[in-house]
Amino acid sequence: MKKLLFTFAFTLGFLFCFSQNEVKFTVEVNTDSILLGNHFEVSFTLENGKGTDFRAPEFEGFNIVGGPNQSSSFSMVNGDVTQSQSYSFYLEPKDIGNYYIEPASIEVDGQIIETAPVEIIAVPNPDGIKQTPKSNRRNESLFREFDFGFPTPPEPPTPPAMKKKKRKTYKL
């Protein structure tokens, strides 16, 4: 009986903590201007809600280079519960100009919510410069932020050059 009561209390507390956070659906791009011939990342993130029926925009004026990539996270720190779902795409503009990424939509608790539109500027790239897009992910590599101070190993010693021994030859 105590076990059942404890489980019920824990579940109720969990739901109470979870319901305290506001549901948000946002869009992020890793750059708002891009050189023609390069790609960028756009991510749609739902925070603190369970979403279904995600609908991406048409991405008019862009080629989809990668995606959709989906990720999710759940965190409970000192009773504060956060949950998120992300959908990301890698896009390449087809031509120079100003483009808009239309809103994406997702259904949460019977309501459909949308992101805001985002403007992207594609500029000429006469030199053919290749850009490396930075990721939107906050914790892409946890260990990249820490310096563990491991020394680099020394180069292995090279063996000394072996001298050739002269052979004695006999004529028969």
Summary of the structure (lengths in Angstrom):
residues: 172
radius of gyration: 28.1
end to end distance: 105.0
largest distance: 105.0
contacts: 366
relative contact order: 0.21
helix: 13%
strand: 41%
